Amino acid sequence: MAEPRPVGKQPGWREVLVVAGIAVAIVLGASVLTSILPTDAQEFVFHTPLAILVLIVGTGWLLWRIARRPAGPPEP
């Protein structure tokens, strides 16, 4: 029977909270930035599928990064 592959260190609560805090800060920053845009730019943001495009591109980039990650532990 094959030995199980060693798993890297799992993120703890501190790391999870830091990433969550960064995500909240990005969303709040985008909200503030959108609120100070001129009316025409706000209409473009709110009445086009811009958010969907950003989500698709961001998800694709993240999946590409995960797929390109080396499978094993780093070599010394």
N, C-alpha and C positions, 0 to 999 in steps of 0.2 A: 504494500500500500504506500502511496506517495506521501511524503511529508507535506503538511500544509505550508503554503508560502507565507513567510513572515509579513506581517502587516505593519506599515509605518505608524508613527505616533498619531493617535487620534486627537483632533482638536478638543480643547477643554472649554468650559463655560466662558472663560475670559476671551478666548479667540472668537467664539460664537457671538458674544455681546459686542465685541469690537466691530466685527463684520456687519452686524445688524445696525449698530450706530452709524457706521459709514453709509450704509444703504439709506437710512432715514435722512442723514445729512444731505445726500445727493438729491433725494426726492424733494426735500424742503428747499434746497438751493435752486433746483429746476423750477419749483413753484414761484419762488421770489423772482427769478430771472424772467419767467414768463409774464409775471404781473407788471414788470416795468417795460415790457416791449410795447412798441406802438400798436395801436388798435388793428391795423392791417396785418401785422405780424402775428398778433394774438389770434385773429380769425384764421390765418393759415395754420397755426398750431392746432387749434381746436376743431376746425372743420375739414381737415384732411387726415388721411390715415398715417400721419407722421409718427405717432406713438407706436402703431403696429410695426412700421418699418424699423424703428429703433429697437423694439423688442426682438424682431426677427434677426436683425444684424447682431445684436448683443448676444442672443442665444447661440447663434451660429459660431460666433467668435469663441464663446466659452466652451462649447462642445469641441471645437477644433483644438483648443488649448488642452482640454482633458485627453483627447485622442492622441495628441503628440507627446504626452507625458511618458517618460520611460516606465516600463513595467516593473522592474526590480529596484532594489535599493541602490543608491548611488555608489559607484566604485570609489574606494579610497585613493 
